[in-house]
Amino acid sequence: MGKAREWDRFWGKVELSGSCWLWTAAKNDSGYGVFRNAEQNLEYAHRWAYRKLVGPPPDGLTHDHLCHVRLCVNPDHAEYVTPVENVMRAARLRTKGRPMSETVSEYNDMAAEQRTYR
């Protein structure tokens, strides 16, 4: 399959209706878009778009969706961060924006209270 055909196939599966460019085709169990590239390898759609429009991602870093939309393939909504930073950001989202240290502290306080009742 040619590179031009791969390009057309990919962009035919993207909805460019807003600031997020939404992948409309296959997705994995975690909700991320997946695309079979010209080499017939399955690849995350957001990583394919970043690689084609920006260049190769930095070694050792993880793609973080700044918009928090797993189907978004807009490279302007991506930042490559360390895996630890990516986990910390996800944890902050799950805890409604509170810093991770607050959440851990609250958890430790709760666990200490539970231990005193046993």
N, C-alpha and C positions, 0 to 999 in steps of 0.2 A: 504494500500500500504506500502511495506517495505521500510526501510531507504536506503537499497542498490539500490532498484529500483528507488527511488527518485533521488539518486546520479547519476545513469546512465541516467535517463530522462533529468536531468538538463544539464549535460555535453554533451549530444547528441545535445543540442541546442546552443552550444558555438563554435565559430570559433577561434582556437588558432594559428592564422597565423602571428601575430606580437606581439608587446609589449602590445597592447590592446587586451583583450579577448572579442570578440564581440558576444553579444546575438543575435541570428538569428531567434527567435520565436516571440511570441506576445509582443506587446508594448502598452503602454497607449497613451492617446491623447497628452501627453507632450513629448513623444519620449523615455520614459524609458522602459526597458524590464520588463515584468511581468511573474511570474511563479506560478503555482498552486502547493504548497508544499504538503508533505505527509499528513498533517492535512486538506487538501483541501481548504486552505486559499490562496488567491491571495497575492503574496508578490513581492516586487521589486527584480528583478534578481540580481542586484548588492549587495543588502543587504543580500540575501540568501547566495551568494558566500562568502561574508565577514564573516558572522556568521559561516558558515561551515569550512572555512579555517583559520580564525583568532580567532574567538570567538565572544561573544555578543558585540554589539557596546556599547560605554559608554552612560549611561543615560543622557538625556537632550541635547545630541549633534546630529548634522545633518551630514549626509554623503556628502562629497564634492568630486567630480570627479576632481582630479588634472590634468588629461589629457583632461578634458572638453568634453569627448565623452560619451553621455548619455547611449549608449548601451554597454559600457565597464563594464565587471564584474571582472576585475583583482583587487584583494584587495590591491596590491602594488600601485595602482593608486588612492587609497582612503585615505582621511583623515577625521576624525570626528572633527568638529568645532562647535562653538556656532551658533545658527540660525542667529544671527546678523552678524557674520563674514562671513557666507555663502552668505548672501544677499549682503554684501559689495564686496565680491569677484566677484559675478555675475555682479554687477553694474560696477566694473572696467573692466570686459570683454566687456560689452556693450559699454563702453566709450573708447575702444581701449587702455586699460592699464593705462589710466590716473588715478591718485588718486581721490577718490570720492570727497574729499574736493575741488579739482580744478573744477570738474564738477558742484558741487552745487554752487560754487562761480560764475562760468560763467553763470549759470542759473539765479542767483539772479541779476547779472549785467544786463542781457538781460531783465529780468522782470522790473527792475527799469527804463531802457531806454524806454520800451513800455509804462510805466505809465506816463512818461513825455510828450508823444505825444498825450495823450487823453485829 
